[in-house]
Amino acid sequence: MANSQSTKAPLRLGIAGLGTVGTGVIKIVQSKANLLAARTGRAVVVTAVSARSRAKDRGVDLSGYAWEDDPVALAQRDDVDVFVELMGGADGPAKAATEAALAMGKDVVTANKAMLAMHGNALAAQAEENGAVLRFEAAVAGGIPVVKALTEGLAGNTVTRIIGVMNGTCNYILTRMENEGLSYDEVFAAANALGYLEADPTLDVGGIDAGHKLALLAAIGFGTKVAFSDMVLEGIERITIDDIRQAADMGYKIKLLGVAQMTGRGLEQRMTPCLVPDTSPLGQLDGATNMVVLEGDEVGQIVLRGAGAGMGPTASAVMSDVLDIARDIRVTTFGMPVEMLETAKPAVAATPAPFYLRLSCIDKPGVLAKVTAALGDAGVSIERMRQYGQHDNPDVAPVLIVTDPASRNSLDVAMAAMESANVLSEPPVAIRIEAV
Amino acid sequence: MANSQSTKAPLRLGIAGLGTVGTGVIKIVQSKANLLAARTGRAVVVTAVSARSRAKDRGVDLSGYAWEDDPVALAQRDDVDVFVELMGGADGPAKAATEAALAMGKDVVTANKAMLAMHGNALAAQAEENGAVLRFEAAVAGGIPVVKALTEGLAGNTVTRIIGVMNGTCNYILTRMENEGLSYDEVFAAANALGYLEADPTLDVGGIDAGHKLALLAAIGFGTKVAFSDMVLEGIERITIDDIRQAADMGYKIKLLGVAQMTGRGLEQRMTPCLVPDTSPLGQLDGATNMVVLEGDEVGQIVLRGAGAGMGPTASAVMSDVLDIARDIRVTTFGMPVEMLETAKPAVAATPAPFYLRLSCIDKPGVLAKVTAALGDAGVSIERMRQYGQHDNPDVAPVLIVTDPASRNSLDVAMAAMESANVLSEPPVAIRIEAV
């Protein structure tokens, strides 16, 4: 076997996009040639590259590679076996070049979660029709080999739930708010100045980027077509330092948490702020690190933790896919052929859960009675309640409530009733408490 | 691709060993036939089984399967494509049947860490010579897909260190000692009564079982031949509740920790009790759960956590290998051909580290001076020291020391000097503090 492998032709990569990740991939290919050949039984080489600027010094030697201004031309070159798409963007050149590669039966490795969240079903089908593979380990949770763990490692399981903190920037913001007592706006500005945020920050703090990742994992886990448009999205922009402190007082941390699960009411996909117990692995996740929790009927709960971004971790994930192809590991994009993926009915409402409620009550007699009546009338019962002493504003009495498990709809009815009764000085905040 | 896959012949399993894991595998094959076929493009079926007792009721229907009393005969059957070895034992029938299967070019999936720790190099070579694969996801850390993560997911990395808590029974014992203030002997007896221990408990509490697992991961990670005999092994039998409490006071937990790393002095492989920070993922690991930390030069640190034993988790891992074979995923046993694995020089001594020292000093003048002189003479400096008040024994003054990073050899010299000076009422305890 070893001998037959070592006579294989080199695997030739064409890399489109020479930012941090593309440069990292080239560094690995150049510096670890012998190791990669030993592991896969064949040489792995770069033959051609493409990027916006040819002149830019990226700290790697590109002189041995052909240059293409047009990524589509790169994807179609005869000396490219695998098209490595690291440009980003859901449409435009990334999609055009990916389609061009697949049309010619070339394998594609991409880190492009937006493209796959929008066009993954069609691209995966195109790959299958042309006998190519389309792999995306680097698109989800950086260096954590979660796509492989879910698609292959847990293939003997009916997946029951996927949970994850998959946007390092959001977790960094929430952790810094907590550790330094800073406001959301202060930390957001600092993170932006450090270049941690996407050009459109809503992609990060609005949960969209993390939602793209969760939609891809959900497709694999539940054998369903990618359905990003069905995802419930809520960002971290309204989280205050008070919420973080009061959650901490009650033994919780606030995370931008992705949850996907198949229920009797349909496929539930949410990327929203949630409270998780501070003693849980997710609760203990600080800073820009990512964590994905995979639950299967056989395996129970598997927790994966690692760097969600950065040159080395993301390039490591790209190389995982490239080296799979070098080893003739050829798995369908979402773990089964696209034609077998079901079109999931989106769950009309999330599974009931306890909620944390922060209410800024107007400090006058009878207000608490109206608040509790609003909850009771909506069928929401109270697990515990705290009223804080008046601090900076003597006219407002902050009230914190943890409810028993309730539907979000019931809660919304109760909160609307409170607002109609004019007992709150500002809109209520409700954050789901997720059992993890 | 989907159509060509669906015309493939069924993959036929012969399962030897019908204990918890074998029964779990059969349950998965029977209950998830459609799901497995969708994922792999072919039917996965059991054709024949073998176990010690044919009469025993295992709660699964075996009537459709051929029965073989002799696992070698099972392995050689014409209607068996994959021999699934779940008998256990480093030698004897497990090895004979595995060799018989490989000799005929049949693929083998095994959960047998002892067999691979002892004979893995030879068996992997035999597999390669015969064009077969020999896979062992279930042998290491139960349901955690760590063999796959290391062999495939991190294939673009030079692995720098592998750390793990990989014996759930030991972690259960240490956690119960801590939580309930019980002695080692008390918890050991309770665990034994619950059937948590191997027939020979030394395999668990002596670190041998976990050492087998670490030796297999080290071979993959560092591209070296399996070298279990070079592993430094130390069990948890000498850990006292005092050690656990005092470690906790200083912000540490005690774990039976496996560490493998390639150093300038050779390959370091240790499975010994260590202190780890109580805020680290390893420090927060309670009960029978397993955790493996993989460190690579590109990916940084990846943490994997999950159930290390039990029917579902272990059967899930067996199925991961089986379904890989069904998908034509064929990777060499240790990630590269055996002939390319290097024979590692074992490190003559472990990397220096801080140590926790517990000394039962005789309570008389000048003793502390002699203790500190013994350390100083051996070149071991003290990072912090505590002398406890005399409690149950007025003649003994317990002294706790955390050293600066020191070699184990220097520490042994210092401890020998203390014992020669007759200043200790019982042998000193030294536990390494591992940076994790």
Interface residues (C-beta under 8 A of the other chain):
Chain A: M1 A2 Q5 G24 I28 K32 L35 L36 A38 R39 T40 G41 E128 E129 G131 E137 G143 I144 P145 K148 A149 E152 G153 L154 A155 G156 N157 T158 G223 T279 P281 Q284 G296 D297 E298 V299 G300 Q301 I302 V303 L304 R305 G306 A307 G310 G312 P313 A315 S316 A317 V318 M319 S320 V322 L323 D324 R327 D328 I329 R330 V331 T332 G335 M336 P337 V338 E339 M340
Chain B: M1 A2 Q5 G24 I28 K32 L35 L36 A38 R39 T40 G41 E128 E129 G131 E137 G143 I144 P145 K148 A149 E152 G153 L154 A155 G156 N157 T158 G223 T279 P281 Q284 G296 D297 E298 V299 G300 Q301 I302 V303 L304 R305 G306 A307 G310 G312 P313 A315 S316 A317 V318 M319 S320 V322 L323 D324 R327 D328 I329 R330 V331 T332 G335 M336 P337 V338 E339 M340
